[in-house]
Amino acid sequence: MSNKTFDLKQLPIGITELLYSIQNEQEIVITNDNIPVARLTLLNPVAETRLPLEKTPQPGLNLGAMVMSDDFDRPLPDEFWLQNP
């Protein structure tokens, strides 16, 4: 793991670039007047946080499990909007 050090007052890059550097197995040390105040590292490597899928999802396995009525897009009656029974 390589280290990079940046001074807080002269931080040349934004948070996105810092996070990208951390993803590339680097450790970032932020200093304030040459005194270390923060260290950015990965909490968990990305490879360990991904869970392998047991099976690849396949589209179309539950065809016909849900039925939609023919009038599903018909406007609702005024009673519905006015809350009149």
Helices and strands as residue ranges (DSSP letters): E 2-7, G 8-10, H 15-23, E 26-32, E 35-40, H 46-49, H 78-82
